[in-house]
Amino acid sequence: MAYVTRFAPSPTGRLHRGHAFSALAAWRAAREVGGRFLLRIEDIDPTRCKPEFEETILEDLTWLGLDWDGPVRRQSEHLADYATVIDALNGQGLLYRCFRTRKDILDRIGDAPHGPVEAARPGSHPADEEAALLAEGRAFAWRLSLERAREALGEARWDALAFVEEGLGPEGERGLIRARPETAGDVVLARKDAGAAYHVAVTHDDALQQVTHVIRGEDLFEATHVQVLIQTLMGWPIPVYRHHRLLLGADGRRYAKRDRSVTLAELRAGGVTPEALRAELGF
């Protein structure tokens, strides 16, 4: 089987050391075995993603010495594909409309005997209430019903949900991991006003692009549980996962765009060479 992996940044800011580490890890893994390394731009959030940031991503990766196979896939150009996934899951009776706001869900936590996870499984609205909210034109989200998904798969297939972890999860998880989608509750897969969510787009594209190995930071380890469920419901293959450690700054916090971490562009402007940065990162 061909080895295919990818680097899939969102153009919401400039790349920093953490991005460089993740991109280099995936690129080297593919090149060492003669596999394919793909570049995907995950730009389905129109409020945060900017074309100028995509341009800088390409500049930074080229400066690092990375190359990729085939054209860059931009998710914003394939929204209809993700809508088809939502329609397919809805056609199986696995989704329900949820008109509750984030604040409504947070307010439920105190009333839920089993805490946040139970609060994140609010269930569908009564039929008359849903009809009234639809008539008002209220915005809603499509949530994946874990209860219906479990019924659709049956107990044996539900209990068999699993993925192979080649790296390490936050608690040192490795090897064959039983997927626990219930830990995320009834996740939002689409919004009426914003289209499909991350879980839908990423699983669709991994299947479409025949990605065999997903290499990414351990902060996305928990997302794997839900993604395995979606892959199974859609009949898609489940890649091998390799979650890697997160780079920490001098303050002990992980690099993040929101914290205005030092960007690769700033390192470059300061005279840092790509060879020096790759050596610093262990590549």
N, C-alpha and C positions, 0 to 999 in steps of 0.2 A: 504494500500500500504506500502511495506517495505521502510524504510528510508535508503538511501545509499548515502554516501558522500565520498570525497577522499582528499588526500593531494598529490600534483603533482609537486614536485620540479624538477628543471633542474640541472644536475650534472656539473655545471660550476664553482663551488667554494664551500667553506665550509659554513654550515648553521650558521646564526646569530640569534639574539633575534627576529627579525621580522619573520623569518621562524618558530621559535619555537611558537610564538604567533598564527600564522596561523594554524600550525599543531595541536596545542592543542585545538583551537577553533573548528576545524572540528571533531577531535577525541571525544571531550566531547559532542558535539551535537549529534553524533551518539550513543555514549554509554548511554546517558541520556534517550534515547527512545528505547533502545534495537536494534538499527540499525546496519548497517555495515559500517566500516571504511576501505577504500581501500588506498593502496600506489601505486602510479604510478610514474615511472621515465621518465620524458619528455626529452629524449636524442636524438632528431632527428637532432640536429646540430652537425655534426662530428668535426667541427673545434674548438668548445668551450667545448663540453662535454667530460669528462674524467672518465674512470672507477674508478680511485682512489677516485674521489669525490663521486661517488655512494656509495662506501664502507663507507666513512665517514658519509654520510647521514644516512645509516642504523645504524651506531654506535651512532650517535647523538640522533636519535629518540628512540632507545632502552634505552639510558641513561636517556632520559626524562621520561621514563616509559610508552611509547606508544606501543600499539600492533595493528596489522592490520589483516584484514580478507582475506584469500585467498593468492595466490602468488602475488608477485610484478609484475606489468606489465611494461615492458621496451619497449618504443615506437620504439627503433631502431630495434627491432626484428619483427616489424609488418609494415614495410614500404610498402609492397605490398597491405596491407589493405587500406592505405591512397591513393595509386595510383589508386585504384579502385574507390574511391570517386571522384578523379579528372576526371577519365574517365566517370563517371556517369554524373557529371555536364557538362562536355564537350559534352557528348552525347545529352544533352538537349539544346545545343547551347548557354550556359550561359557564357562560357569563351572565351577569345581572347588572342592571343600571343602579348606580349609587349617586344620589343627589347630595350626600353629606359632604360638608367642607372639611378641610384639615382640622379646623377648630372643633367641629362636631365630633370628629374621631378622637381628638385629644381629650375632649370633655367626657367621653365615654369611659376613659381609662379608669377613672375613680370609681365608676359604677360596675366595672367588669370584675367579677370574682377572681378571674385568672389573669388579670393584668392586661398589658398592651396588646398581646397577641390576640386575645379574645376580642378586644375593642376593635382590632383591625379586621375582624370578620363580622361586619355588621349585618350581613344578609340583605336580601332584597326587600324593597318596600312593599307594604300591602298594595294590592292591585289598584284600589281606589285612590290611594295616596300617590302612587306612581303616575296614574293617569292625570291627576290634577297637576302634578309638578310638570309633566310633559306639556300640558295645555298652557301652563304659564310660560313655557319656553326656558325653564331653568336649565342651567348647564349641569351635565352629569358625567360620571366616569363609568367605564365598563370594568367591573371587577371580575377576576377569575374565582369562581366558587370552588373552594377546596373540597367541600362536601360533595358537590356534583362531580368533580374530577375523580374523587375517590370511588364514587359509585360507578362512573363510566369505565374506570380501569379494572375495578374489582380488587378485592383485598390482596390477592396473590401478586398482581402486577404492581399495586401500590407499595407493598412491602418490599418489592424487588427494585424499586427506584434507587439507582446508585450511579456513582461516577468514580473514575480512577484519578487519584491525586498523585502526581509525580513530585510535586514540591512539598510545601508544608502549609497547613492552615494555621490560623491564629493560635490554636491550642496544640499545635504539632501534629494535626491530622495528616495521615499519609496512607497511600494504598487504596483499597476499595472502600469507598465511603458511602454509607447509606444516605440517600437524599432525604431531607426533612423539610419539605416545602411548607409544612404546617407552622414552622417557626416564623414565617413572614406574614401569615394571615392571608386574607383574600386580596392579593396585590392588584393594583390598578394597571390594566393593560392598555387602556386608551382613554382619552378624554374627548368629549364632543367637540371642544373648541381647540384641541391641540394635537389630535391624531394619536398614533400608536406610541406606546412608551418604550423605554430602553429594552426591557426584557424581550419584547416582541421583535424589535429591529435586530438586536444582536443575535438572537437564536435563528431568525430567518436567514440572516446574511452568512452566519457560520455554516448553515446547511447548504445554502446556495453556492457558496464559494468552496465547499468541500474541505473546510478547515478540520484537520485531524487533531491538532494540539492548540489549546488556548493557553497562552502564557501571559500572566497579568499579576498585578499586585494582590497581596493577601487581603486588602480592604474589600475586594470583590468576591472573596471566598463564599460568604453567606448567600450572595446572589445566585451562586451555582445551583443551590437546592431548587429554587423556583425554575431556573432555566432548564434543568433536567426534566422537570415535570412538563414544561411546555414542549420540549423536544419529543418527549414520549407521546404526548397527546397528539402532536402533529405528525408522528411517524418519522421523525428526523433522527439521524445518527447522533450519538452523544460523543463529543470529542474527549480526548484525554486532557485533563487540566493540570497546569503547573502554576501554582501561586507562589510568588516570591516575596521576600522581605521588602519592607518599605524603607526607603532612605530617610534618615532623620537629620535635621539641621543641628546647628550648634546648641539650640535651645531644647533639643530633645524631642521636638515635634516633627511630624512628617512633612515633607515638602508639599505645598498646596498652592494652587493659583490664588485662592482667596486670601492667603496670608502674604501675597506678593513676594514669594520666594524668589531668590536670584534666578534670573532666566538665562537660558543658553545664549541669547543675544547679548546680555550684559557680560557674561563670561567671555564671549568672543570679543566684545569691545574692550574688555580689560586685558586682552593679550593672551588669554588661555587658548592653547591649541587643541584641536580635536584629539590628537594623540595623548596629550596630557590628561584630558578629561576621561578618555577611555581607560587610561592606566589607573586613574583615581577610582574609577567605578569597577575596576577588575576585569576590563576587557582589552 
